[in-house]
Amino acid sequence: MAEQTTSEVPRYITGPEGLRSEEMILNMGPQHPSTHGVLRLVLTLDGETVVNCTPVIGYLHRGIEKILENRSYMAGIRYMDNSDYLSPMLNETAYVGAVEQLMGLEPPRRAQYIRLLTNELQRIASHLVAIGTYGLDLGAFTPVLYAFRDREGIMDLFEALGGSRFNVNYLRVGGVLHDFPKGWLDQCHKWLDQFEQHSLPELEALITGNEIFDARTQGVGYIDPKQAIAHGITGPILRASGVSFDLRADRPYMAYREVAVNVQTRPEGDAFARYRVRMNEMYESVRLCRVALDKMPGGPIATRTPIALRPPRGETYFALESSKGEQGIYLISDGSEYPYRAKIRGPSFVNLQIMPELLRGHKMADVVAILGSIDIVLGEVDR
Amino acid sequence: MDLVPRLSTPLAPPSLHAFDRDHVETLVGELTTRLPELVGQPASVTRMNGGLVGLTVPPEQLVAAVTFLRDTLGFDMLTCVSGVDMGDHLDSIYHLRSLSNNWVLQVRVSLPAEAPQVASLVGLYPAANWLEREEYDLVGITYLGHPDLRRIMLDDDFQGHPLLKSFRSTPHVVHDRATTQVPPRQALAGEHQQNLETVVGKRLGQGDEERLHPGTPTFGNMAIFARTGQGVIAPEEGDGASGGTGSRQGSGS
């Protein structure tokens, strides 16, 4: 949340015939519809061209890591929802998985498959928002309506399952909170059929092949694979640069050890490739949901775990593939009821870092196109 | 153009490579045999749950060790930097990931609590830039050689580092009288509330200056104009050090 410092003194550029032009500093945000939250970008412009960009973050900092230190392990799960508020299920799974890894606890198979199912539904929901609002950023208003309509179905499923649409608070250390209510599986099947047969093709027809969309995304915001790895970028952005890295396949956790994942990659590395990877991952997630529903084992949904958990002394790092990339939790336990330190490694925070390098040399109009393709959630950037 | 993914080839079964004991032991073997000659003392390697390997390095050898890890063992991604207040000392903990060999390594550096300083890794991994800035902001570890070490989450004039165990997150003094017990004249004038706000605001360590609302547009930069003298009237002497707080707002408005 720091102000600009020394490097931003405007330079004067002297052209032919002694004409002078001046670099301009443009402040974008923190209240701006295209920054997807409260992100502030301070752009240095030379005419229409972006010379430099300084992201200023921290407007949404709530100190979740400090809050987690003051909550017992079971009570802290709820605060993970607020980190990346577009994919709460995935955050909860990360926190719960870290505690389980620390304790050496293996949840029942049914719980693992329920987690896989809800995680993939959540991934679809998050990608729907990413793609819908990306269309909105580029001037297409309709896709966001279609995307949010489809996401409503997932929200209804979550509401029936956990009692809440967004901050579900559904996962528990050692399992999940509730089993499926009556008719839930049928509703889920119905939604998946409807989504795959009607909604996804509609969304494809709206966006893919649209000339304006192609012109504004293809060749824009290219990320080199080596650059992406050095910047710690993970998730759809890394895969859109041709690097086949997906924690679900490379370091499988929970039920992914039994369910194979088709890693979606694209070689181009531009904004269009990122859009394409997200679309393909939705198809893949639908397939994974079906696999989970088919293989859904019986048995208990949770181990018997005390509410006042006291994991043994020690530390652990657990990472899973969130909708935006690697969601990692570094947890230290001192043997008490409260975590000694809980560090959240948010993928949006790390992915956003490459913004200045991506923007340099692009036109001002591409700023929104590039920012939207990175798909950040400010709740996770600031935590 | 076939954009929709198809399952053309049968999928290979998921790899349990990551949790393969032999695979992890290969890394442990590499570390114990090759690192001591570089660091100058036997490497302390630990094995943790989930195929995670831990390594402790003296602070002055951090850059040499991580360069070795990156160039020889293929740890090409810096995933996470965490600072921890361990009571008598601070720890800076790095999680490195090798995409080619599928390893995760945790490198720990212990720093004295009085002057927590360690060399920055920005030269090796550009990802370290914001990750280290965050730990500087919240834990107070100074990363030497960092190109842009300033607060990232909190305000520039924030005092203290919230993730230290010594940080008081609640105010020391809270007015113990209930609102109804405040004299009516004071309550009507809002004096009581103002007092309370001042106490809380100061005890939280947020500086003495009234802060601008985060949404207040500070177009351009007051600090730049103060330095270059262009655009606006420069603030008075002794006022211009902190940028962006040129126009002050009254409290409680």
Interface residues (C-beta under 8 A of the other chain):
Chain A: M1 A2 E3 Q4 T5 E8 V9 P10 I25 N27 P30 Q31 V38 I57 G58 Y59 H61 G63 E65 K66 N70 Q101 L102 G104 E204 T208 I229 A230 H231 G232 V243 F245 A249 D250 R251 P252 Y256 R257 E258 V259 A260 V261 N262 Q264 R276 M279 N280 Y283 E284 R287 G314 E315 T316 Y317 F318 A319 E326 G328 Y330 I332 Y340 R341 K343 R345 F349 V350 L352 Q353 D382 R383
Chain B: L3 V4 P5 L7 L11 A12 P13 P14 S15 L16 H17 A18 M48 N49 G50 G51 L52 G54 D76 M77 L78 T79 C80 S82 V84 D85 I93 H95 L99 N102 V104 Q106 Y125 P126 A127 N129 W130 L131 E134 L138 R150 R151 I152 M153 L154 D155 D156 P162 L163 S169 P214 G215 P217 T218 F219 G220 N221 M222 A223 I224 R227 T228 S242 G243 G244
